[in-house]
């Protein structure tokens, strides 16, 4: 099962690989050899790898309660995070992470919603979908599959079940696009941007070309 690689992250001359059993490997692009970097010890899939502004390796996996691990370059591990006015927190079932400014992270989870966490200020805001108290500007679903920042610094949140949303970190508002807007399926896997500024949305029913300026979709 260690041959099942769930995520990749370019890292200089290396390619970091997150596996199905919670182990991170480094693949040397020149010698084509593997080296074990870190074992979470939890045998749960790793879905996200990335470097933050401190140079730490961010490891996100679908484990409860330890879904986010920060690994420093000298091997120190951090999985608990201070929260103002409360106990230290662990983030469960992490699918994706985006550092939107220095030490401020958007953390997308599987079924636990979206966390906006500032590491220096210890400030935490949680966005969670509630069918009983839902407005048009709320998070559309609690399963967050991807968090993406485009070339104009707009932040897009992909969900499994609710389509995708344009998120405003200043106000906490979500503008959602779903099958009602023309998307062919509300289960979004990933979001990328092309040179024309269009977003390409992959879903379980195909891909969609989305123009953020007009709100129009072309589904394939």
Beta strands, then each sheet from edge to edge (+ up, - down):
strand 1: 5-11
strand 2: 14-19
strand 3: 23-28
strand 4: 34-39
strand 5: 46-51
strand 6: 57-61
strand 7: 68-71
strand 8: 77-78
strand 9: 94-101
strand 10: 104-109
strand 11: 114-118
strand 12: 123-127
strand 13: 144-149
strand 14: 155-159
strand 15: 164-168
strand 16: 173-177
strand 17: 188-193
strand 18: 199-203
strand 19: 206-211
strand 20: 216-219
sheet 1: 1+ 2- 3+ 4-
sheet 2: 5+ 6- 7+ 8-
sheet 3: 9+ 10- 11+ 12-
sheet 4: 13+ 14- 15+ 16-
sheet 5: 17+ 18- 19+ 20-
end
